[in-house]
Amino acid sequence: MYAIIQTGNVQFRVEEGDVLRIPRVQSAAGEKLTFDKVLLIGEGGETRIGAPYVGGANVTAEVLGEVLGKKVEIFKMRRRATHRLFRGHRQHYTEVRIDKINAQGN
């Protein structure tokens, strides 16, 4: 069974046991999260599509901790002028493990 969930304006295809990085959520490690915005549930040959969300369905996950993404480097240089500007940024993510997909509802 798999599901497509939405969190932080990003959609993820998840299955039970998956570990994924979602946009930062204020939760401590070990806490449980429930994603109510389930867009689609697929089970074998049967697929339920929400309009916009599947009613009564949810996905539970356990927070593993916060991680930093890959560094994005910004380099600006102006030719013939001793001007170089180097900046960097690392996005914050919350790492979660999908525990259960609950497909109850209409």
C-alpha positions as CSV (number, residue, x, y, z in Angstrom):
1,M,0.0,0.0,0.0
2,Y,1.2,3.5,-0.8
3,A,-0.1,7.0,-0.4
4,I,0.6,10.5,-1.7
5,I,0.6,13.0,1.1
6,Q,1.0,16.8,1.2
7,T,3.0,18.7,3.8
8,G,4.4,22.2,3.6
9,N,3.2,22.6,-0.1
10,V,5.3,19.5,-1.1
11,Q,3.9,16.2,-2.1
12,F,5.5,12.8,-1.2
13,R,4.8,9.2,-2.3
14,V,5.2,7.1,0.9
15,E,5.0,3.5,1.9
16,E,5.2,2.0,5.4
17,G,8.8,2.0,6.6
18,D,10.0,4.8,4.4
19,V,12.3,7.4,5.8
20,L,12.0,10.9,4.3
21,R,12.9,14.5,4.8
22,I,10.0,16.9,5.0
23,P,10.1,20.7,5.3
24,R,10.9,21.6,8.9
25,V,8.2,20.8,11.5
26,Q,8.5,21.9,15.1
27,S,8.5,18.5,16.8
28,A,11.0,16.7,19.0
29,A,12.6,13.4,18.2
30,G,10.4,10.5,19.1
31,E,7.1,12.3,18.7
32,K,4.3,11.1,16.4
33,L,3.0,13.1,13.5
34,T,-0.3,12.6,11.6
35,F,-0.6,13.7,8.0
36,D,-4.3,14.3,7.2
37,K,-3.8,15.7,3.7
38,V,-3.8,12.4,1.8
39,L,-4.2,13.0,-1.9
40,L,-4.2,9.4,-3.2
41,I,-4.1,5.8,-1.8
42,G,-3.0,2.9,-3.9
43,E,-3.5,-0.7,-2.8
44,G,-2.8,-3.5,-5.3
45,G,-4.8,-2.7,-8.4
46,E,-7.2,-0.4,-6.6
47,T,-6.6,3.4,-6.4
48,R,-8.6,6.0,-4.4
49,I,-8.2,9.6,-5.5
50,G,-9.3,12.4,-3.2
51,A,-11.1,15.5,-4.3
52,P,-8.9,17.2,-3.1
53,Y,-8.2,14.8,-0.1
54,V,-9.2,11.2,0.6
55,G,-11.9,11.4,3.4
56,G,-10.9,9.8,6.7
57,A,-7.5,8.7,5.5
58,N,-4.3,9.6,7.4
59,V,-0.7,8.7,7.6
60,T,1.2,8.4,10.9
61,A,4.9,8.9,11.2
62,E,7.6,9.1,13.9
63,V,10.0,12.0,14.0
64,L,13.6,10.9,13.9
65,G,15.2,14.4,14.2
66,E,16.2,17.5,12.4
67,V,18.8,17.4,9.6
68,L,20.4,20.0,7.3
69,G,20.1,19.6,3.5
70,K,22.9,19.9,1.0
71,K,24.7,23.3,1.0
72,V,23.6,25.7,-1.8
73,E,26.5,27.9,-2.8
74,I,26.0,31.4,-4.1
75,F,29.0,33.0,-5.8
76,K,28.9,36.5,-7.4
77,M,31.8,38.0,-9.2
78,R,32.2,41.2,-11.2
79,R,34.8,41.1,-13.9
80,R,37.8,43.4,-13.8
81,A,36.9,44.6,-10.3
82,T,38.2,42.8,-7.3
83,H,34.7,41.9,-6.2
84,R,33.8,38.4,-5.2
85,L,30.9,37.5,-3.0
86,F,30.5,34.0,-1.6
87,R,27.4,33.0,0.4
88,G,26.0,29.6,1.4
89,H,22.7,28.2,2.7
90,R,21.6,24.9,4.2
91,Q,17.9,24.2,4.4
92,H,16.5,22.7,7.6
93,Y,14.5,19.5,7.3
94,T,12.7,17.1,9.7
95,E,13.4,13.4,9.1
96,V,10.5,11.1,9.7
97,R,9.8,7.4,9.4
98,I,6.3,6.3,8.1
99,D,4.7,4.0,10.5
100,K,1.2,3.3,9.2
101,I,-1.1,4.3,6.4
102,N,-4.7,4.4,7.5
103,A,-7.1,4.1,4.5
104,Q,-10.4,4.2,6.4
105,G,-13.1,6.5,5.1
106,N,-15.1,7.0,2.0
